[in-house]
Amino acid sequence: MLNSIQINTETIDALGLNKEQREHLLNHIEEVLIALRRVIRATDLHSKYLPKLLG
């Protein structure tokens, strides 16, 4: 169900994190991006529903 999200990791690499910290940070970034996609999708669906509801 989840699509792979491409993240430019150049800035993250510059932080000098170890492998575990880097993976943890990337997981959190991916979770945030997925949540934002859901909010955008819900907003889009709702904005299409309102004109139908209100005529």
BAVO-86717 format. One record per residue: residue in three letters; x, y, z of N, C-alpha, C in turn. Coordinates in pm, whole numbers, plus 50000, padded with zeros to 5 digits. Each point is the difference from the previous one (the first is absolute). Example, Ala and Ser with C-alpha at 12.3 -4.5 7.8 and 13.67 -1.06 7.14 Angstrom:
! BAVO-86717
ALA513194943150780499115011950000500905012050000/SER499655010549928500825011950006499235010950073/
! end
This chain:
! BAVO-86717
MET500814988250000499195011850000500875012650000/LEU501035000250081500845011850008500975000349884/ASN500105011749940500955001949892501335003950059/SER501054996649930501325004150043500135015049981/ILE500535006750099500145014549994501475003249978/GLN500275007849896501365004049971500355012350085/ILE501054999050077500455011050085501445003149965/ASN500285012749976501375004249977500714999750135/THR500954991150016500624997850131501315007650017/GLU500315009049909501265007350008500135007750132/THR498965007050040500025007750124500084990850121/ILE499274988949993500014990450111501394993850015/ASP500624997049888501364994450004500985009750065/ALA499785013049979500905010250054499895001250152/LEU498984994150059499835000950146500984991050076/GLY500584990549931500984991250063499394990050097/LEU498814995349970499324990350086500534986049973/ASN499914991550102500354986049975498844993449926/LYS500214987749957499024993049916498644999050068/GLU499994996750128498744998450073499265013450012/GLN500715010650032499395013250012499455004849866/ARG500784997749896499595004149865498724992949958/GLU499954986950024498824992249963498785004550081/HIS500225002850128498925004650087499445013449948/LEU500885009249966499595013049947499254998549868/LEU500514991749911499334997849871498624993850018/ASN499874991150097498684994150027499015010650046/HIS500465009150086499125010750047499625009449886/ILE500955003149915499725008649884498964993449911/GLU500154987249977499054992849915498615000050063/GLU499914998150131498715000350069499335013649985/VAL500775010750012499465013549985499495002249858/LEU500774995749902499595001649861498724992249970/ILE499894988250054498794991949981498805006950064/ALA500195005450120498915007150068499585012349919/LEU500965007249946499685011749918499234996049875/ARG500394989149937499264995149884498554997050035/ARG499794993950116498644996750043499185012650023/VAL500595010050062499285012650024499665006749868/ILE500955000449909499765006149869498914992549925/ARG500054986950006498994991749932498625002450060/ALA499915000250132498715002350066499465013949968/THR500875009949998499595013649966499495000649856/ASP500694993449911499594999649859498644993449985/LEU499814988650065498714993049991498885008550058/HIS500275006550112498985008250065499645012149912/SER501005006049938499755011649915499184996249877/LYS500094987749956499194995449887498584996450045/TYR499854996350128498714996050055499135012350030/LEU500615010950046499225011650041499125005949891/PRO500505002049878499105005449895498804990949971/LYS500224987050006498904990649978498975001250112/LEU500495001650123499125001150116499215013049997/LEU500675010849964499375013150007499325004349869/GLY500244992349895499345002549872500575011549930/
! end
